[in-house]
Amino acid sequence: MHELRRKGEIGAEKLKADPRGDNFQGSCEHGYLFDADIDDPFWSWTSENEWVCDQASFGPNILMAQSVGIVISTFIWLQPSDTWGRLPVLHITNFLFLASRVAMFFIYQNQWAIIVVTAIGSGFFPIGVRNGWTAVAEYTDEHGRMQLYLIGWVVWVIGAAMLGVVAWATAHWFSYMIVTSAINLLLIPFYWLTPESPRLRLTQGRIDEAEKIIRTIKKVNREEIPPNFRQELEDISAEISEDSNTGLRGLFSTWVMAKMTIVFSVTL
């Protein structure tokens, strides 16, 4: 790992080379001024690597790489979401996100490496998160789904608002990335604790697996199993299997869906 430079060291080096006082400012080719005193409230990658002047575009490039990675990841993982399952895609994208964050601790001075790794790790949101939400939504009824999305969005907004507090408390990109990445570690135990979506299994015709999952859910909820339960599942499986248009092909199943897919991909 590259040796991290502390706040003030870069500024001190500049002042030694050009001792024009604590308020020394560097100028770029097109007249933009930047403060070399290095007293930022948050020590970012831009501060660490001095991505200013002719390198000022690398910050926006990283955000662009994230957006491009989201689009590519959506196309890559959409079909596996309906063939492998919701939860495998959730955990694979979560692993890629965590692996990309770990890699960034070693490559934070290499701009193009960061761009590539950012794109690779960007699949957790939205495709990974949406797979998790979809799986949970398919465990429950309409009332439960309403609660899920309501609580989910409230928690999401609170979490987004708290990022500023986390940045203020950590005051350094290294600590900030550790804190915000460690939260995703909480998802790992759910690989063993959470069953697959029973609706997806019925869509795939895997009735035995769906029956086992639903029986477990009803047991936890202390609900009775109807006498014709197996026949109901077989009827539901036959009905939704005929009407389903899952995976990547579903995005292009009609001209309207194809246009919406293209528009959303371009404007993301």
SVG drawing of the C-alpha trace seen along z (x, -y; Angstrom):
<svg xmlns="http://www.w3.org/2000/svg" viewBox="-57 -35 69 67">
<polyline fill="none" stroke="black" stroke-width="0.4" points="0.0,0.0 1.2,-3.5 2.3,-5.6 -0.5,-7.9 0.4,-11.6 -1.1,-13.5 -2.9,-16.8 -0.5,-19.7 2.5,-17.7 1.8,-18.5 1.2,-22.1 4.4,-22.2 6.4,-20.8 5.0,-23.6 5.8,-26.3 9.4,-25.1 9.7,-25.3 7.9,-28.6 7.7,-30.3 5.1,-33.0 3.2,-32.6 0.4,-30.5 -2.0,-31.8 0.0,-30.7 -2.3,-29.9 -1.3,-27.9 -2.7,-28.9 -3.8,-26.8 -3.4,-27.5 -6.9,-28.9 -6.7,-31.1 -8.3,-28.8 -6.7,-29.3 -6.4,-26.6 -5.3,-27.0 -2.1,-25.1 -2.4,-25.7 -4.2,-22.3 -6.5,-22.9 -9.5,-21.0 -12.3,-19.9 -12.3,-16.6 -9.1,-15.1 -10.3,-13.6 -8.6,-11.9 -8.4,-15.2 -6.5,-16.7 -4.3,-13.7 -3.3,-13.5 -3.7,-17.2 -6.1,-16.5 -6.3,-20.1 -5.6,-22.0 -5.0,-19.6 -6.0,-16.7 -9.2,-18.2 -11.3,-16.0 -10.5,-12.8 -13.0,-13.4 -15.9,-13.6 -14.5,-10.7 -14.8,-8.5 -18.4,-9.4 -18.9,-8.8 -17.2,-5.4 -19.7,-4.6 -22.7,-5.4 -21.3,-3.4 -20.6,-0.5 -24.2,-0.6 -25.6,-0.3 -23.2,2.5 -23.7,4.4 -27.5,4.2 -27.2,5.9 -24.7,8.5 -26.7,9.5 -30.3,9.1 -30.5,12.5 -28.7,14.3 -31.2,12.7 -34.0,14.8 -32.0,17.9 -29.6,18.2 -31.8,16.3 -32.1,12.9 -29.8,13.7 -26.8,15.0 -26.7,11.8 -27.1,9.8 -24.1,11.5 -22.0,11.5 -22.4,7.8 -21.8,7.1 -18.6,9.1 -17.4,7.2 -18.2,3.9 -16.2,4.9 -13.3,6.2 -13.2,3.0 -13.1,0.9 -10.2,3.0 -8.4,2.6 -8.8,-1.2 -6.7,-1.3 -3.8,-0.1 -4.4,-1.9 -5.7,-5.3 -2.9,-7.2 -3.5,-5.5 -6.3,-7.4 -7.2,-5.0 -7.0,-2.0 -9.5,-3.7 -11.9,-4.4 -11.8,-0.7 -12.2,0.7 -15.1,-1.8 -16.9,-0.5 -16.4,3.1 -17.7,2.5 -20.7,0.4 -23.1,3.3 -24.2,3.5 -26.5,0.5 -28.9,0.6 -28.9,4.2 -27.7,5.9 -29.9,3.9 -33.0,4.2 -32.5,8.0 -32.5,8.1 -35.6,5.9 -37.4,8.0 -36.6,11.2 -38.0,9.8 -41.0,8.4 -41.8,11.8 -41.8,13.3 -44.9,11.3 -48.3,9.9 -49.3,6.5 -49.4,5.0 -45.9,6.3 -44.6,5.0 -45.9,1.6 -44.2,1.6 -41.0,2.9 -40.7,0.1 -41.8,-2.6 -39.3,-1.6 -36.7,-0.9 -36.8,-4.3 -37.0,-6.1 -33.9,-4.2 -32.2,-4.9 -32.8,-8.7 -31.6,-8.7 -28.5,-6.8 -27.8,-9.2 -28.2,-12.2 -25.9,-10.6 -23.0,-10.4 -22.2,-14.0 -22.0,-13.3 -19.7,-10.3 -17.5,-12.5 -17.3,-15.2 -16.5,-12.6 -13.8,-10.8 -12.4,-13.8 -10.2,-11.6 -11.1,-9.5 -9.3,-6.4 -11.4,-6.3 -14.5,-7.3 -14.1,-4.3 -13.5,-1.9 -16.7,-3.0 -19.0,-3.1 -17.6,0.3 -17.8,2.1 -21.6,1.7 -21.8,4.1 -20.1,6.8 -23.4,7.1 -25.0,8.7 -22.6,11.6 -24.4,13.8 -27.6,13.5 -26.1,15.7 -26.8,18.6 -29.8,17.2 -32.1,16.0 -34.0,18.4 -34.5,17.7 -37.7,16.0 -40.5,18.6 -42.2,16.8 -39.1,17.1 -38.9,20.8 -42.5,21.2 -41.8,19.2 -38.9,21.6 -41.2,24.7 -39.1,25.7 -42.2,26.4 -40.5,28.5 -38.1,25.7 -40.9,23.1 -43.1,25.4 -40.3,25.8 -39.6,22.1 -43.3,21.2 -43.9,23.9 -41.0,22.4 -42.5,18.9 -45.9,20.0 -44.3,21.9 -42.5,18.8 -45.7,16.7 -47.7,19.5 -50.1,19.9 -51.9,23.1 -51.0,25.0 -54.2,25.5 -55.0,29.1 -54.7,28.5 -51.5,26.5 -49.4,28.5 -52.1,28.3 -52.4,24.5 -48.6,24.1 -48.7,26.3 -51.5,24.1 -49.7,20.9 -46.5,22.2 -48.3,23.1 -50.0,19.8 -47.0,17.5 -44.6,19.6 -46.8,19.1 -47.1,15.3 -43.5,14.6 -41.0,12.9 -38.0,12.8 -34.4,11.8 -32.8,9.7 -35.2,10.8 -38.0,9.2 -36.5,5.8 -36.9,6.3 -40.1,8.4 -42.1,5.5 -41.2,2.3 -42.4,0.2 -40.1,2.1 -37.2,1.9 -37.6,-1.9 -37.8,-2.4 -34.7,-0.3 -32.7,-2.2 -33.9,-5.6 -33.2,-4.8 -29.8,-3.4 -28.8,-6.5 -30.1,-9.0 -28.9,-7.3"/>
</svg>
